[in-house]
Every structure is written in C-alpha cells, then in structure tokens.
Amino acid sequence: MMYIILIYDIELNTDGAKVLRNVFKTAKKYLFHIQNSVFEGEIDELGLIKLEKELKRYIRNSDSCIIFKSRSKKWLEKVFLTDIKDQTSNFL
C-alpha cells in the first residue's frame, strides 16, 4: 500500500465540464475528496495503475494532473492554516 495525493486542474473550454465531471468521478472511486480538485488516500500498486489508466482516458494535453506518492501516510505531515476539521481522519 502507498499513500497518494492527487491534484488536477481542468481547462474549462468546449468540453471541459464533461472532462471535469469524469475526472472527479474517477478519482472519487479510488480516493477521498478533500477539497475542490484534491483527493488523497491509501491505494495499492494495482489500484494506482487502474486509476492512472482511467484518468488518462479523460485528461487532455491542456489539463494538469499530478499524483504525489508516499510509502505511507505516516511520512506525510499535514498542516491546516484554518480551523477546518480534518475530513480525512479515520478517527471519531
């Protein structure tokens, strides 16, 4: 398993809204939605390959999509600059 953060920026031109919807739905199948165009979560190697393959069906050259990978969530420190509750926490 690995921990990833996925961010994307879709150019909203002729078919941008459709691309944005499809990228959002695809990312949500594999990861937790954090805010706007940001997702994070744990995923295995096969899941990551599937996610990348599905995203490549929609992402165009004018769009941007970046995946940051880490061996584990524990290697990533998360700092909030506002009083927003951490929606990604698995603790109640």
N, C-alpha and C positions, 0 to 999 in steps of 0.2 A: 504494500500500500504506500501511497505517497499523498502529500497534501498539495493542492494546487489553488492558485488564484487565476481566474480568467477575467480579462477585461476586453471590451470591444467598443469600437466607435464605427457606426454605420453611416455612410453618407446618404442623406435623405433626398435623393434625386428621384428620377422617374419611378423606379421600383424599390426604393429604399425602405419604405414602410413594410413591404412584404418581407424583404430580407431581414429587417429588424425583428419582426414577429417570429420568423423561422429560427433565427439565431437564439433569441430569448427562449423559445420553447425547447430547443435542443439542449441548451446549457442547463435549463431547469430540470431536465430528465436526469442529469448526472450530478449536479451540484446544488448548493444552497444560494438563493438570490440574496445579495447583501444590500445593494443599492444601485439604482439605475442600470448601468451596464457592467456590473461587477458581480461575480459569482465566486464561491470558494467551497472547498470540501475535500474529503479523502476519496481517492479513487485508485483502482489497481491499474496495472500496465495495460491490460486488455481494454478496460473501460476508457482509458485515456486514448487509446488507438481508435476506438469506436467514436468517441466524442470528436476527435480531430477530423476523422473521415466525414462525419455528418456535417460538421461546421464548414468544411471545405466545399460542400455542395452549394452553400449559400453565400459565403464570403466572396466579395469581388475584389479586384485589384485596388479599387478606390476606397475600400474599407480597411479597418485595422482590427486585428485580433491578436492578443498576447496572452500566453499562458506562462505563469511563473510556477516552477516546480520546487518542492522541498521534500526531503526524505520523510519528514514528519511534522505535524502541526506544532510539536514542542520546540522546533527550531525557529519558529516564527513568533516574534513579539508583536502584539497588536496594541497600538496606542490610539485612544479616542480623544480627539480635541474638543469634543462636545459632550453633553450629558446624555447622549443617545445610548439606550440599552444595547448590549451586545446580543444581536439576534442570532448569532451563530453558536452561542453557548449551548452545550448539551445538558447543562445543569439547571435544575429548577430553583 
